Amino acid sequence: MSDADTETEETDAEQTEDLAPGGTNPEHADRTTSPMQEYSSGQVTTGALVLIVGLVLTFGVPFLL
């Protein structure tokens, strides 16, 4: 095993020890994910329009043919 491999293993072990129980890093405890954030009305409108266009292309076009 080379010195670089030993350093990598030590670094990995140190990082693992820094994790809180459950594998989360306490430095990033304030980080949120998208489902927890509020959506603006513009984002909801864009999503609804994309849904409608997708449904029309998926079901409307084949129905007309």
BELTALIN-V80725 format. One record per backbone hydrogen bond with DSSP energy under -1.0 kcal/mol. NH is the residue of the N-H (numbers start at 1). CO is the residue of the C=O. E is the energy in kcal/mol with one decimal. If there is no record, write none. Layout:
nh: [NH | NH]
co: [CO | CO]
e: [E | E]
//
This chain:
nh: [6 | 7 | 8 | 9 | 10 | 11 | 12 | 13 | 14 | 15 | 16 | 17 | 18 | 20 | 23 | 28 | 29 | 31 | 36 | 37 | 44 | 45 | 46 | 47 | 48 | 49 | 50 | 51 | 52 | 53 | 54 | 55 | 56 | 57 | 58 | 59 | 61 | 63 | 64 | 65]
co: [2 | 3 | 4 | 5 | 6 | 7 | 8 | 9 | 10 | 11 | 12 | 13 | 14 | 24 | 20 | 25 | 26 | 28 | 33 | 34 | 40 | 41 | 42 | 43 | 44 | 45 | 46 | 47 | 48 | 49 | 50 | 51 | 52 | 53 | 54 | 55 | 56 | 59 | 60 | 61]
e: [-1.8 | -2.4 | -2.2 | -2.3 | -2.3 | -2.5 | -2.7 | -2.3 | -2.4 | -2.5 | -2.2 | -2.1 | -1.3 | -3.6 | -2.0 | -1.8 | -1.2 | -1.5 | -1.5 | -1.8 | -1.9 | -2.4 | -2.4 | -2.3 | -2.4 | -2.4 | -2.3 | -2.1 | -2.5 | -2.6 | -2.3 | -2.6 | -2.6 | -2.5 | -2.3 | -2.9 | -1.7 | -1.4 | -1.9 | -1.3]
//
